[in-house]
Amino acid sequence: MNTPATKKEIPQDKHLRRGLDLIKRSFKIRPASHGIAITGACLFSISAVALTRVLGYATDEIIIPTLDQNSLDHRQLWIAFTLIIVVGMSRGLGAFLRRYFLAGARYGTELVWRRQLFNQYLDLPMSFHRKKSPGELLAHADNDMMIASLALMPLAFTVGTFFLSIVALINLFLIHPAIACIALILFPLLAGMNQVYSKRVITPASDVQEAVGNTSALVHESFDGILVVKSLGRSEQEVQRLRASADQIRNHRISVGRLRAIFEPAIYALPNFGVIGLLMVGTWLIDKESLTIGELVSAIALFGILAFPMRIAGIFFEELPRSVVALDRIDEILQLEINQKKNTGTNKINEAAVNLKIEGLEARYEDQLILDNINFTITSGEIVALVGPTGVGKSTIADMIGGLQKPSAGKVLLDNIPLEAIDSQQRNKVLAIAFQESFLFADTVEENILLGRNFNNDDVAEALETAQAADFVNELPNGIKTRLGERGVTLSGGQRQRITLARALVGKPKVIFLDDSTSSVDPVIEKRILDNLRSHSDITLLIVAHRLSTIKLADRIIFFNDGKIEGTGTHEELMNIHSYSTLVKAYETNGEIQ
Amino acid sequence: MKQERQTRRATRGEVGQVIPAISQLNDGSEDNRTGALTVLRRGLSVSPELRSGATITVMMALIVAVGSLAIPILIQQILDQGLNTETGLRTGFIYTSCAIALGIITFVIFAQRATYNRLVKVAETTILELRIRVFHHLQKLSLADHQEARKGILTARVTSDIETLSQFAQWGAIAWIVDSVIIIGTLLVMAIYSWQLTIVVIAIYIPIIPILKAIQRQQFLKYRDVREAVSETLGQASEAVTAAPVIRSYGYEDSVREKLEKANQSQYKRQIKAHKFFALLAPVMDIFSAMAIAGVIVAGSYIGPDIGLTSGEMIAFVFLTTILIAPIWELGEVLDQTQTALAGWWKILSVLDVPVEVVEPGIGKKLAEGPLEIRVDQLNFHYRTGGTVLHDISIDIPAGENIAVVGETGSGKTTFVKLLARLADPIAGSILINGIPLKEIDTATRHDSIQIVPQDGFLFDQTICENVLFAKPELNEKDVLQAFESLGLRWWLQKLPNGIYTETGPRGERLSVGERQLVALARAQLANPGLLILDEATSAVDPETEVALVSALDQLSQGRTTISVAHRLSTAERADSIIVFDKGHIVETGNHESLRKQNGIYAGLHESWIGNTRIK
């Protein structure tokens, strides 16, 4: 869950400075878009002021002479007509430029930030992914990104509003200093009220967000656990729980509504008070003949267009802190350094018979020793099963052999050469790992096996055959070209595992690590797969096993307990170890019907 | 229309009355439009308090209209009466009218504040009650209905759909009423000054409506494209994140990077495209507004002197023309929001039409304590939209027996036990518990006497203690400890960081499936049921927990009737009797030995099972 922006108390001035930082970064990414958008906003401001001048002109030159003196000047009329249309169009053009190029600026910035984020997701080490939940990482790319760029939207309008205030003031000074004085009282009042409103609404508005989030979570949970709720007859209590939570939403929304009710009518009415002042001062000036009716009309029109831009500027200052905090969350990821060096090894190994050696391997997780001085060697042609209770570090070994995690001490060697010293291309070819979770991409079966590597059709076909996946893959609507994850194509757990297995086996790797990757495969089929692999005498095979049937297929068993190797040998030999026999007996009763 | 036919077929013989099936509540196409009036009428009947909300809104609209019309009228009055007369400057008149205007505007501020506060209260209370009502109704629906609805859909009805409605209530709904009143009020004042010029203004503004509609439509379609692109990007990102180990160990980074870049670019392009229409709205409005002002000045200049228009009236008219554009613009912007909100509202209301199947008895019969005897006779069941799940099931289960139910996925075994707990009612046939029809048993008694330990062992995001006390909040932690103690699970609690106060995490995910079932067993122990139903976990349970589960279950099943949906060989072997389901029928019954000898379905299952665990 994202913490609402205001919960992290950051002083207001700091927000502004960091908000400027955010804007600067976006400017660097899209200088032209921001530039054009701001130019558009200023064009809009100038045109808006110009339109009020044209109205004044039309009043003095057309409306008054025509209606009061009955003398219509056709030429003046059409000049005024053209001016109004032209200024109206340039105002529209300004608004269009502002809105359109802002989209470019905002989404263009998002595009770059999102790309940087994705690159981090791909390049940061596995340890990073183990610490973060996928939901959290996705939220950075989705919700956080949206909020981080939200403050960019009213940016150009806000700049335009400052510009408008200045142009409007100069314009009013030119009309009459007394009128400008009224504006000088009104403008700060309007800006100040907006600021106060914006500041006060931030907390209740984020309270609403939080309450909405809490209620959603509650409803999700309640329906997820509907079986428990219903079978225990707790529906009424769940309704009470919802009422309490939804009541929070209502109360916070009412608080926001109360603020709106106080400020918005006043903010929109403020220019009207100004207009009344204008009328009183203006008529007096007109009587003194130091002001024309047209000039008064023009000033009134100008006051009328002020409230809205001021409000937008207020919204900008409301959004900025939220955006800053959201960008902070993204930056936490972007600022992580990728210090895992790309493999630069150049050593070649002899592919004929590759042995796997683990030397003094040690792994820690948050100061806890997971693996302590692990040593074993598996020679070419051997099938070895790793057995041990859950959480004993078997998958950690898989991670280290796969280079996903660095051991805190010790080495993994292939053909007596440390893993990281081997040419990375050759290493990827020689070594393959099939993970516990059979992850398939929403792509074709073929691409799921190739994963961007260069293998030909025969290689793929052979891998499918070895993994006992050829039959069901051929029955798919488009064979290996079938896209997975589409409607109608559903694979069972065992089938998914067999495809991931084929992915590991394609190109005939020499060292294969199966991390419990056949757990859902029918034992009969599993036996066939392992027999297939055994028939290649040059394969070094390591299996993490949770089923007795799998264990019994191995030539040798390495038994882990408490982060250490407690015994090595055949199944029968190990049955003498008490902890081993208890564990395996439990596996025996644990067999599943389906 | 296949779905509709299925629904009709599934209305269980109640001809002439089409009952919405829960599957219909699933999100259909967005063009699934129900008339706005139909939705409104239905909405009003469900939430009658909306009427008073509408009255307040109209009041507020009138106040706002008075506020925005006061200034142009004041300008006209002062220009015509205070300034532009032969008598010279009428200071008294100007001050008086300004004071009146000041009074009106001040009054409007406070009146608007009061009405808006009332309005928010009414709207939010209405939405709160609607949300609770829908949630309550969904809670009452049978489990079968919940399973049929696509995951997340029901949640959406009570969360995001309600939020859409709430947002509409805050802006769109108010805009409709307030803007309409302002437009009508402004046109009225204009018409009083000059109906001829009013016609000119209307004529110029009329083409806005089709243009607005067209732009809105495009915007709507393009934003749909954006939403698609966003979910595509997120889908790709989700793969990149969840498949992190695979991507790294197979060196797949660059291909994934390319895919992500493509999705990212396409999202950007679509966002820009959609925003173009949003950007277009502004100049359209500006140009129409300028045309209207220019049109008024030209037309007023030509016909003004003939119809006796004063310069003050003309100037006021120009201001009124500029006032008119904002509400038109706003109405244009809320048009789509309105459609979405109405569609959402209809979806919410439709939930209330799904009939509640499991109707609780008013005053039910009580069950005696002790193990329950079950008699099932000619039981039939099917889901509203699917084929038959159970056919003519008849079986007697003596009190105190330990029964295992086995069968392949989809054989109906799980549905069978759910019917025993009355999580749905059968279509035909009867279930008698201790000779009393299940439907007539008192609700509270039933919940106590029949306990289910679900397969995934769902837990709430609370402590273990709170989860165990879920059904019996009147008990305390001593009882919880006692329950674990009597199941021989004290050692397990000691293993946990905070014992019974350990937080279980969302859905109980900080515990393993097996451990979650242990908690569910403790919960059942507190209820002291006469019938215990255990749906075994299909996924692997680590051996240590498995042993704990078996012995705890042994304890718990003492002196009760126990029915286990068995996925493990050992469970079936231990049972007094086994019921074998196949394609909705009971095909075999008997104990382990006799069934093995029958060489039927059970023997086959047993075979593959043995292969699984005891292969030689």
Interface residues (C-beta under 8 A of the other chain):
Chain A: L51 L55 A58 T59 I62 I63 I64 T66 L67 D68 N70 L72 L77 A80 F81 I84 I85 V87 G88 M89 R91 G92 L93 A95 F96 R99 Y100 A103 G104 Y107 G108 E110 L111 R114 R115 F118 N119 Y121 L122 D123 M126 H129 P134 L137 L138 A141 D142 V212 T215 S216 V219 H220 E221 S222 F223 D224 G225 I226 L227 V228 V229 K230 S231 L232 G233 R234 S235 Q237 E238 V239 L242 R243 A246 D247 I249 R250 R253 I254 G257 R258 R260 A261 I262 P265 A266 A269 N272 F273 V275 I276 L279 M280 T283 W284 I286 D287 I293 V297 I300 A301 G304 P389 T390 D399 G402 G403 L404 S424 N428 I433 F435 F439 F441 A442 L451 G452 R453 T500 R503 S519 D522 P523 V524 K527 H546 R547 L548 S549 K552 T582 L583 A586 Y587 E588 T589 N590 G591 E592 I593 Q594
Chain B: G67 A70 I71 L74 I75 I78 L79 G82 L83 N84 G88 L89 T91 I94 Y95 C98 A101 L102 I105 T106 V108 I109 Q112 R113 A114 Y116 N117 L119 V120 K121 E124 T125 I127 L128 R131 I132 F135 H136 L138 Q139 K140 L143 H146 L154 T155 V158 T159 S160 E163 S166 Q170 V230 T233 L234 G235 A237 S238 E239 A240 V241 T242 A243 A244 P245 V246 I247 R248 S249 Y250 G251 Y252 E253 D254 S255 V256 R257 L260 E261 N264 Q265 Q267 Y268 Q271 I272 H275 K276 F278 A279 L280 A282 P283 V284 M285 D286 I287 S289 A290 M291 I293 A294 I297 V298 G300 S301 Y302 G304 P305 L309 T310 S311 M314 I315 V318 F319 T322 V406 E408 T409 A421 L423 T443 A444 R446 H447 I450 Q451 I452 P454 F458 L459 F460 D461 F470 A471 P473 P506 R507 S512 A520 R523 A527 T538 A540 V541 D542 P543 E544 E546 V547 V550 A566 H567 R568 L569 S570 A572 L605 S608 W609 I610 G611 N612 T613 R614 I615 K616
